[in-house]
Amino acid sequence: MKVDESGFSLWELTVSLAVVMGWIFILASFVMQGNERIQRLSDTLFIYERLQGEVLLEATEPTGREQVCEKGFCLPTL
């Protein structure tokens, strides 16, 4: 191996490619987890909006329920 040799060896290319692919994998996993959290937050918000609507309906036309529940989320009636 000469001292003035230029270019990259196969070993250097392989290690560089592995590092880049590792970073891409790490970033992709964070993006996927973020998307899942946003979806869960959106679903929870939608449930609470429906529950608030039911609480308001219960306030205008009482049926005697003490709380309104859906999928483990509950809101007390007025």
Buried (B, 14 or more C-beta within 10 A) or exposed (E): EEEEEEEEEEEEEEEEEEEEEEEEEEEEEEEEEEEEEEEEEEEEEEBEEBBEEBBEEBEEEEEEEEEBEEEEEEBEBE
